[in-house]
Amino acid sequence: MSELAREIAREIKEVKDAFLDTLQELFNPKYPVQKLGWKQVWKTVNSKLPDDNSYRNRYGKGKPYPDKDVIKLIEARFDGKTLELARHRVLFSIVRTPDGFVECYKLFQQFERTPAKEAIEAIERALDTDLGSINDMFVKMYAY
């Protein structure tokens, strides 16, 4: 890999890391669904980038956002992915306008589903008994 390619990869990684740090800061676990404004996210990301990063303030027309192509690259990388934010699993998705522009980002908390206490106890009892009584145990458990 050439020196230029390494430098570009390093700078893109800095933008990606700043993006994930920003999501971490803005995520509030009190809300199962949270909207984050595009401008808020990318302005914060841009402010975290070092001055020597060539993607800083490169959006165009003097706007305080990183380069458009890097933003699109990062959005494509994380859209529909589950992230770990503040010890919570969160689905990251992009909300677009009818024109196809990004309106905002949504973070959906992914809750772990655990079996009911009674079901766990029934399984534990089933493991301690012979196979003939397992069926009876589940019939009793789920016959309301």
PEURGI-V198949 format. One record per residue. N is the residue number from 1. RES is the residue in one small letter. SS is DSSP state (A for helix, B for strand, O for the rest). PHI is phi in whole degrees, 0 to 359 (none if undefined). OMEGA is omega in whole degrees, 0 to 359 (NA if undefined). Layout:
n res ss phi omega
N RES SS PHI OMEGA
N RES SS PHI OMEGA
//
This chain:
n res ss phi omega
1 m O none 182
2 s O 287 180
3 e A 297 180
4 l A 296 179
5 a A 297 178
6 r A 296 180
7 e A 296 179
8 i A 297 179
9 a A 298 179
10 r A 297 181
11 e A 292 177
12 i A 295 177
13 k A 298 177
14 e A 298 179
15 v A 294 180
16 k A 298 180
17 d A 295 178
18 a A 295 178
19 f A 297 180
20 l A 295 176
21 d A 297 179
22 t A 295 177
23 l A 299 179
24 q A 300 181
25 e A 292 186
26 l A 277 181
27 f O 292 177
28 n O 240 184
29 p O 294 179
30 k O 290 184
31 y O 250 179
32 p O 293 176
33 v B 232 183
34 q B 226 176
35 k B 258 176
36 l B 239 180
37 g B 290 181
38 w A 303 182
39 k A 299 181
40 q A 299 182
41 v A 297 188
42 w A 283 174
43 k A 293 178
44 t A 293 178
45 v A 301 182
46 n A 300 181
47 s A 291 180
48 k A 275 182
49 l O 285 177
50 p O 293 182
51 d O 300 182
52 d O 274 177
53 n O 285 186
54 s O 290 179
55 y O 270 180
56 r O 292 178
57 n O 56 184
58 r O 252 183
59 y O 295 180
60 g O 121 178
61 k O 56 176
62 g O 71 181
63 k O 282 185
64 p O 277 179
65 y O 228 175
66 p O 294 180
67 d O 305 182
68 k A 303 184
69 d A 294 178
70 v A 290 177
71 i A 300 179
72 k A 298 179
73 l A 298 181
74 i A 290 177
75 e A 299 179
76 a A 296 182
77 r A 293 187
78 f A 254 182
79 d O 298 179
80 g O 81 181
81 k O 262 175
82 t B 266 181
83 l B 248 175
84 e B 256 180
85 l B 236 179
86 a O 50 180
87 r O 61 176
88 h B 235 174
89 r B 275 186
90 v B 228 176
91 l B 272 180
92 f B 262 177
93 s B 220 182
94 i B 254 175
95 v B 258 183
96 r B 249 174
97 t O 283 176
98 p O 301 178
99 d O 281 180
100 g O 97 178
101 f O 279 179
102 v B 284 178
103 e B 271 180
104 c B 197 175
105 y B 246 176
106 k B 242 175
107 l B 246 180
108 f B 250 177
109 q B 291 178
110 q O 258 182
111 f O 269 177
112 e O 286 177
113 r O 264 179
114 t O 247 179
115 p O 295 179
116 a O 298 181
117 k A 304 181
118 e A 296 180
119 a A 294 178
120 i A 297 179
121 e A 297 180
122 a A 295 179
123 i A 294 179
124 e A 298 178
125 r A 295 181
126 a A 297 180
127 l A 291 181
128 d O 269 184
129 t O 243 178
130 d O 282 185
131 l A 294 182
132 g A 294 184
133 s A 267 180
134 i A 298 181
135 n A 300 180
136 d A 299 182
137 m A 296 180
138 f A 288 177
139 v A 297 179
140 k A 296 185
141 m A 294 188
142 y A 255 175
143 a O 269 183
144 y O 273 NA
//
